[in-house]
């Protein structure tokens, strides 16, 4: 089996495409897609999932899932 990420058309998302890593089975962002690393969960996510929490000072940048967890 190839070590390159393979395209899974069922995982298409708005603004980009996600790939499934054949070794781990995890979703991998498109290499051409701009990503960021969430400060709390440590995962690399597409820029569409980035949220800025302005209720904290200084503002905190987190992913969509961590924003939901923080309330």
C-alpha positions in Angstrom: 0.0 0.0 0.0 1.2 3.5 -0.8 2.4 5.8 1.9 0.8 8.8 0.1 -2.5 10.2 1.2 -5.3 9.0 -1.0 -8.3 11.0 -2.1 -11.6 9.9 -0.7 -14.4 11.7 -2.7 -16.9 11.1 0.1 -14.8 13.5 2.4 -15.1 16.5 0.1 -15.7 19.7 2.1 -16.5 23.3 1.3 -13.3 25.2 0.4 -11.1 22.2 0.0 -10.7 18.4 -0.1 -9.6 16.1 2.7 -7.5 13.0 2.2 -7.4 9.8 4.2 -3.9 8.7 5.3 -3.7 5.0 4.4 -1.4 4.1 7.4 -3.3 5.9 10.2 -6.8 6.2 8.6 -7.0 9.8 9.8 -8.1 12.7 7.7 -5.3 14.8 6.3 -5.8 18.3 4.8 -5.1 18.9 1.1 -1.4 19.8 0.8 -2.3 23.0 -1.1 -4.8 24.0 1.6 -3.8 26.6 4.3 -3.9 25.1 7.8 -3.3 26.0 11.4 -2.5 24.1 14.5 -5.0 24.4 17.4 -3.5 25.5 20.6 -5.6 23.2 22.8 -6.0 19.9 21.0 -2.8 20.2 19.0 -4.3 19.0 15.7 -3.6 20.6 12.4 -6.9 21.8 10.9 -8.0 23.7 7.8 -8.3 27.4 8.1 -12.1 27.2 7.7 -12.2 25.5 11.2 -10.3 28.4 12.9 -12.2 30.4 15.5 -11.0 33.5 17.5 -12.3 33.7 21.0 -12.3 37.5 21.7 -13.9 37.0 25.2 -10.3 36.2 26.4 -7.4 38.6 26.6 -5.3 38.2 24.6 -7.7 36.6 22.0 -7.3 32.8 21.7 -7.3 31.0 18.4 -8.8 27.5 18.5 -10.6 25.0 16.2 -14.3 24.7 15.9 -14.5 21.6 18.2 -12.5 23.2 21.0 -14.7 26.4 20.7 -17.7 24.2 21.4 -16.0 22.5 24.4 -15.0 25.9 25.9 -18.7 27.1 25.7 
